[in-house]
Amino acid sequence: MLAFGVPGKVKEGPLKGWWIKIQECETPKGFLVSRARNVEMDQTLVLDGIFPTREALEAFLAQQAPTIDWNQGTA
């Protein structure tokens, strides 16, 4: 399950150890994935791009971050 606007810690995959946040964008339409080294999302911020469809977003996450702990970011 994807959580939008909430940081989650990547537990598996090439992005393991990164915090990521997904936001839905209107212009350009799609999903923005940002990642950082801390839960506040302000340290070493990287934008992984805007994915035009949910399917493209899910494919990226399946390859780069298959396991994300969304609950850790809200505690």
C-alpha positions in Angstrom: 0.0 0.0 0.0 1.3 3.4 -0.9 1.1 6.4 1.5 1.1 9.9 0.0 2.7 12.9 1.7 4.2 10.8 4.5 7.8 9.8 4.8 8.6 6.1 4.8 11.9 4.3 5.3 13.0 1.9 2.5 13.8 -1.5 4.0 14.9 -3.4 0.9 16.3 -2.7 -2.6 18.8 -0.3 -4.0 17.3 2.6 -2.0 17.6 0.8 1.3 18.2 3.2 4.2 16.6 6.2 2.4 13.5 8.0 3.5 11.0 8.6 0.6 7.9 10.6 0.2 5.4 10.4 -2.6 3.3 13.4 -3.6 0.6 13.7 -6.3 1.1 16.6 -8.7 -1.3 18.5 -10.8 1.2 20.3 -13.1 2.8 18.3 -14.6 0.3 15.6 -13.7 1.8 12.6 -12.0 3.6 11.4 -8.9 6.7 13.0 -7.5 9.1 10.8 -5.5 11.6 12.6 -3.2 14.1 10.9 -1.0 16.4 12.0 1.8 18.7 10.6 4.5 16.5 11.7 7.4 12.8 11.6 8.3 12.5 15.4 8.1 13.2 15.0 4.3 15.7 17.9 4.4 19.1 16.1 4.3 20.6 15.1 1.0 17.3 15.6 -0.8 17.0 13.9 -4.2 14.0 14.0 -6.6 13.6 10.8 -8.5 11.3 12.3 -11.0 7.6 12.7 -11.8 6.0 9.4 -12.8 3.1 10.1 -15.2 0.9 7.1 -14.0 0.5 5.1 -10.9 1.7 2.0 -12.8 5.0 3.8 -13.6 5.3 4.8 -10.0 4.7 1.3 -8.8 7.2 -0.2 -11.3 9.9 2.2 -10.0 9.2 1.3 -6.4 9.1 -2.4 -7.1 12.5 -2.2 -8.7 14.2 0.4 -6.3 12.3 0.2 -3.0 10.1 -3.0 -2.8 9.7 -2.7 1.0 8.9 0.6 2.6 8.0 1.1 6.3 5.4 3.9 6.2 4.6 3.7 9.9 8.1 4.5 10.9 7.8 8.0 9.4 4.7 8.9 11.4 5.9 7.8 14.8 
